[in-house]
């Protein structure tokens, strides 16, 4: 198996729907950034679903502040 190239086809994707969750509760990105104690740019990436790598600490803080579980704001799409 030396020098073998592996390709993964159609393995699905992760979708972040923090925007819908926040909009339904009338919470601004600025307010969430302050409550989570992180930069606005970090929350803005989550809000727009442009997170490249999920930071478990940020996710835990978001869930704590919004009183939700990770499954409320992220989901796997096969």
C-alpha positions, 0 to 999 in steps of 0.5 A, spaced: 500 500 500 505 504 499 504 510 495 497 509 494 492 515 493 486 515 496 480 519 494 473 520 498 467 521 494 460 523 496 462 523 504 457 528 505 458 535 509 457 539 515 452 545 515 452 550 520 446 554 521 447 558 527 444 564 523 437 561 523 438 559 530 440 566 532 435 570 527 430 566 531 432 569 537 433 576 535 441 575 537 446 579 534 453 577 532 456 583 536 452 581 542 454 573 541 461 575 540 461 579 547 457 574 551 462 568 548 468 572 549 471 572 542 472 576 536 466 579 532 470 576 526 470 569 529 462 569 530 461 572 523 464 566 520 460 561 524 454 566 522 455 565 515 457 558 515 464 559 513 468 555 519 473 551 516 475 547 522 470 547 528 473 549 534 470 545 540 472 551 545 468 556 541 462 551 540 462 549 547 461 557 549 456 558 543 452 552 546 453 555 553 451 562 552 445 560 547 443 554 552 443 549 546 446 543 544 451 542 538 446 539 534 442 545 534 447 549 530 451 544 526 448 538 522 451 532 518 448 532 511 450 525 507 
